[in-house]
């Protein structure tokens, strides 16, 4: 999902200086409050090489009383540290009550750089992740506030920064052969980091992704995140409640949010002639692939979300038009009925998961938990924040069982939605499609946009990715969806066939 982060987020110098001055005063105050309340705080800075972790740590701590914090730069373990349990060197640096510990790199090295370098085997990864999660959970249970940042820049910017550092003899030492190797294999290292974020993003220690191209913007977002998290913790403890897992009680400010949708190019179109040609070809390929997934017993789960009037129904019709109706089911999702309400919110979706070799299409999905239920207050804040991990775990289970899991967000802009709403109102054949509820939801566009952005970042995984579809042009959107499904099925079929051949060869050798 990192490649979908909009890195073009900036803030002008005047706005930055004014906002940072106010933030600095607030940070100093909150540090004193946390000291008085005996709240230990851990700040973790991870990210891509040359993303500016040192700069951002320095900017943040300039606003704090140096007598109340410690900064730890965690490189490779020393000889003494290698003789001890992996987490020992971090445990001994955890802060006392009322103090702040800042980690420039941390316990995540083992599942990032060490994994990339082959120092941690794939077989040991599950245990490494479990150790990290247990470590953070134990700290959080003991009322430690854990705030984790991942600073992200793209491959091109990273290379530029490395070259700039190497150009000066005073900074050239900071760029290693390992840094260049990770830049050259940026895609592989990016995937390793995405898996790390997926595996360790919890309600009690969530990750905040920092768009680090603009250093001022990044500094402002980091300060804002720390302020809101500490305010939340102090408020919860004054009220005598357990704040573990509650995170922020206020929504992300528009100037400092992970705005995936803002980077989507909605001007993409497709001519009617090209659309018809490609649609005919893709429908034919889908029909063939449907037979193959049935033969190989591959289950497929396809979920559709999007703005009202974004075109989900039209896409689903084209997707299923040439499929064998005995091998797929379209599941429209409405508000839960009385039976569904007395079960866990995922129960009704589990009831419609496909058998091996079949396709389940969901017209709206379990993501209602972190959108409509979140915004309309149909579940508590703790419940919808917990849902990100619950959903990721469910989809991981499906993928581990051999399923192809694809999720589409059909994106249109607000003007295009209004045009489609008016078209429906003015067309007797389509009037049934528009309701007062649609207009009411439209009035909450900004709230939904914020929720969608967070949903896309927190739940787009390597095993169940989100595909944001440019939907202002319906023809383009339909072809984009069909092409994505075709490519995913072809990859899965090729992998399954390759696995069968490998097993057959081993059986002949050892048989």
N, C-alpha and C positions, 0 to 999 in steps of 0.2 A: 504493500500500500504506500510505501514511502515515495515511490516515483510519482504518485498522484498528488502529493503535497504541493500546493502552490507556493513556489519559492520567490515569487515576485512581490512579496509583502514588504512594504517600506513605510517609513515614517519620516516626515521632514524634520530638520534639525531643530527648528523652533518648538514644534510640538514635543519632540523628544526631551528637550531640556526642561521645559515646563513640567511635563509629566514625570520625568525622572526625579526632579527636585521634590515634588509632592510624594512620590513613591519612597524616596530616601528617608524622608521624615517619618513616614508611616512604618517603614521597616525597622528603624531605630526604636520606635515606640513599641512595636510588636516584640522585638527582641527582649526589651525590658519586661514586658508583660509575661512572656514565656518563662523568663528567668524567675519572676515572682511566683508564677504558678507551678514551677518545677517541671516544665515540659521539655523533654529532650527532643532535638530536631536533627534529622539527617538529610542533607542535600546531596544528591548523586548527579554527577555530570558525565554523561556518556555521549557518544556520537561518532561521526565520520572524522577521519584524520584531517586536521587543519580547519575544522569547523569553528574554532574559536573558543574552546572550553576555557582555556586560561584567561582570555580576555574577559569573558562573561563572568567568571568567578570573581575576578578582580573588581569589575564594575559593581557586582552585587555586594561584596564585603566592604566596599568603601563606605557603605551606609550603616555598617554595624560597629558596635563597640568591640575592638580587637581582643579585649580581655574575656569575651564571652564565646569565642569560636576557635576552632582549629581547622586547618586545611591540610588534607593528605593527598599527595600525588602518588598514585599506586601503579608502579611499573611491574616488571617481572619480580617474582619473589626472590628474596635473598637465600643463601645457602641454609641459614638457620630456619627461615620460614618454610623451605621445602621439606624440612624434617618434621614439620608439624602438620596438623590437619589443615586442609585448604582454607577454611573460614577463620582459623585462629587469628591471623593477622588483622582481620576486620573486626572480629569480636573485641579485641583489646583496644580498638580505636573508637568503639561506640561511645556516644557522649553521655556524660553525667546529666542528671536531671537539671534542666534550666540552661544547658549549654547546646551549642550548635556544632556539628561535625560536617565539614564539606569534603566530599570525595571527588577528586579529579581522576577519573577512572576508578573502578571498584571491583567488587566480586563478580562483575559480569565479564571480566576479561576471559575467564575460562570458557565461556560459551560464545565468545566473539573471536578475538585474535588467536587465542590458543587453539580453538577449533579450526580456524582458517589455516593455521600453520601445521595442523596435524598433531598437535601435542595432546589434544583431547579426542579420543576416538568416538565415533558415532554411537558405539555400544554404551559408552559411559555418559552420554548426553542426558538421558532421562534422569539419571541419578544426580547429575550436576544441577539440573533445573529444580529438582525436588529439594536439594540442599539449599538453594537460593531462596525458594519460596518458603521453606520452613524457617530459615534465618529471619527473613523479613516479617513473617507472620508472628514469630516469637517476640520480636521487637515491638511490633504494632500492638500485640496483646498487652505489652508492658507499658503502653501509652506513648511510645515513641512516634513522632510524626515523621514519615518518610516521604520525601518529595523527589521524584526522579525526572531528569531532563535528558532528552535525546536530541542533540544538535545535528541538523541535517543540511548538507549541501550536495549538489550533484557532482558527477564525475568531472565535467568540464571545469567547474569552479575549483574543485579540489586540486586538479592538475595546475591550474593557474596559480593557486596559493603556494603549492609546493615549489614551483619554479621561482616565485618571488622570494621565498625563504632561502632557496639555494643560491640566489644571485648575490646574497650578502654573506661575507665570511663570518659575521656575527650571529647569523641565524641558520646557516647551512647545516649545522650539526643537528638541528631539530628534525630534519627529514632523513629517514632511514631507508635502507633497501626494502625493508618490510612495508613501509608506507607506499613506495612506488609499486610494489607487487600487488598490494591491495587496490591501488588505483587502476592498474592494468587489468585486474580481475574484479572490477568494481561490481559487476552484476552478481558474481558469486558471493562476495563479501556483503553486498546489500541484502541478499536473500538470507544469509546467516543472521544479520541484524534484525530483519523482519521476523524471523522465527523467534529470536530472543524476545522481541517486544510482545509477540503473540503469547509466548509461554509464560511471561512474567508480569503481564499487565493485570493487576488485581484491584479490587475495590479498596483495599487497605494501603496499597502502594502503587498507585497508577502512574503510567508514563505520561509525560507531556512532551509532545514533539515540537521542537523549536526550529522555525524556518530561519536559518542562520546566514543567509546571503547578506542581508542588511544587519550590521552589528547593532545599530541603534534599536531597530525593531525587535531584534532578539533580546536585547537587554531589558527592554520595556516589558516584553511578554514574560520573561523569567521573573522580574520583580513583581509583576501583577499576579502571577501564579502563586508565588510565595506568600504575598500579602493575603490573598483570598483564602488560601489553605490555613494559614495561621489564625486568621480571624474566625474561621469556621471552628477550628479546634478550641480556641479560647471561649467562644460562645457556647459550644457544647459542654465544655467542662464547668463553666459557670452555672449552666442549667442542671448540672449533675448527671448528665447523660453519658452514654458510651459513644464516642465519636468515631470509633474504628469503622472504616468502610463508608463513612458518609461523604468524605471528600468535600467539594465545594458546595455551599448552599446557594450560591449565586451562579447565574449562567455566565459563560465566557463572554467577555466584551467583544464587540464586533471587530475592534481594531487588533485584537490579539487572539483570534481563534484560528483553528486549522480549517481553512476554507477551501475544501476540495472543489466544491461546486463553482467557485469563482474562477477557476482555471479552465473550465470546460468551454470549448469553442462551439457555440450553437449556430454558427453560420454555415455549417456543412450541409450540402444538399446532394441530390441525385436526380438526374433527368428521368423522365417517365420511361423512355426507351431503354436506358441502361438498367433501370429498376426491374422492368419486366424480364429482361434477359437474365439478369443475375438471380432473380427470384425463382425462375423456372429451373435453373441449374441447381440452386441450393435446395429446393424442395425435393428434387430428384436424389441428390446426395443424402439428404436426411432420411428418405425412405429406405435407402440401401443401408445406411448406418443403423437404422432402427432394427433391421433384421440381424445385423452383426452383434449388436449389444445384447439382443435376445439369445443368440447362439452362444455368446461368451458369458452370459449371465452377469452383465454389468448393470447395476441399478443407477438411475439418473434422477437427480433432484434439481429442478430449475425454479427459482423464485423470482417474482417480478414485484418491484415496488416502484413508486414514482409519484409525481404530482397528479392531482385529479386532472383528467383529460389529457394525460401525457401519451396515451395510445397503447396502454397495456393490452386491452382486448384485441386490437388490430394485430399487434405483434403475435399474440398467442394463437390467433386464427391462422396466420401464415406459418407459424412454427409447426402446427399440428395438421395442416391441411392434407399432407400426403402420408401421414403416419397411420399405421394399422390401429384402429380404435380399440382393439383388444389389448394393446400393449401400452397404453398411456391413460392417465386420468388428469383432468384439469380440476383443481380444487379452489373454488372462489372462497375467500375468507371475509366474513362479515363480523359484526360484533358477536361475542360469544353468547351462546344460549344458556339456559338455566343449568343444564347438565354440565356443560363445559366450564361454567363459572365455579363449580364446586371441585374442580380438578386443578392440578398444576397448570399454568398457562400454556406449557408446551405439550400437554397431554393430547389436545385435539389435533396437533400437527403430527405427533407420532402415529396417530391412528391412520394417517394418510400417506405414510412413507412407503415407497414402492418396493415390491418384491424384486429380487435379482432379475435383471433382464427387462424391467419395466421402467417407464418414465412417469414421474409425478411432477406436474406443473402447478405451482401455487400462484394464483392471482391475489396478491398481497399475502403476507407471511407472518411468521413469528416476530418480525421486526416491529410490528405494531406496539410491542411492549416498550420500545425505546423511542417511539414517535407519538402516536395518538394517545396511548395510555399515559405516557410521561407528561404530555402537554395538557391533556384534559383532566389529569389528576385521578385516573382510574386505578393507579397503583402508587405506592409510596416512593419517595426519592430513593430510599435504600433498595427497594425492589427493582426499579428500572436500572439503577447503576450496577446492581449485581447481575442483571440480565446479560450484559455484554459477555461476561465470562461464561455464563450458563449456555448462551447461544453458541459461542465458539467451541465449547466442549461438546455440545450436541452435534455440530457440524463436523468436528474432528472425528467423532465416533462413526458418523456416516461414511466419511472418507476412509477411515481405517478399515471399514467393512467393505471397501472396494467401490464406493459410489462416486460418481462424478457430481460435484455440487457447484452450481453456478448461480450467481445472484445478480440481477440487473436492476439498476436504478435508471428509470427513464426520465431524463432531465429536459425541462422546457423553461423558458423564462416567464416572468409574470405577465408580460404583454401578450405572449402567445397563448397563455392559459385563458386570459380574458377573451381573446378573439374566439377561441374554441367554445368557451361558455356561451357567448353571444350567438354563435352559429347554432348551437344546440337549442337555445331558446327560440330562435327564429325558424327552426326547421321542425315541422310537426312530427316527422319521422324520428327525430333525435331528441325531442323535448323530454322524453322519459328519462334521459340520461342525466339531466341537470336537476339538482334539488337545492333547497335552501341551505342544506348542510354543506354543499360544495362552496357556496358563497361565504358561509361562516368560516369554513376552514381557510379560505383564501385570505380572510382578514388576519389570520395568524401566520401568514407566510414567513415572516422573519423568525418566529419561534420554531417553525418546522424546519426552516433552512439550517438553523443552528443545530437542531437535533439530528438532522440528516448528516451534516458535516461530521459530527462526533461519531455517529453510527458507522459511517464509511471508514473512518480512521481506525476505530476500535475493533471492527469486526471483519475487515478485509484480510483474509489469511491466505497462506500459501495453499491450503487445502480447500478453501471455499472463498475464492476472490470475489470482490465486488467489481462489476463492469458498469461504469457510468456511461450511458448511451446518450449521445447528442440527439435530442428528440424534436427540435423545432420543425425539422423536415421529416414527416412520417415515413417517406420512402427510404430515406437514409437510415433511420432508426431500425426499421424492419430488417434491412439487409445486414446492418451491423450485428444485430442479435443473432440472426441465422448463421452468419459467418462464424461468430464466436462459438456457437453451439457445435457447429460442424467441426471446427478445429479442435475443440476440447474432446469430442467423441473420437475423432481420428487419433489423437494422441493416446487416449486411454486404450483404445483397441490395439494400437501398435504395441503399447507396453504390455498388454495382456497376452498378445500373441508371442511376443518376445520371451515373456516369462514362461509360457507353455513350452516353447522350443528349448529353453534352458533347462527346464525340469526334465524334459524328455531325454535330452542329451545326458544329463546326470544319471538318469535311471538306466540308460543303456550302458554307461561306463561302470556303474556300481551294481548293475543287476546281475 
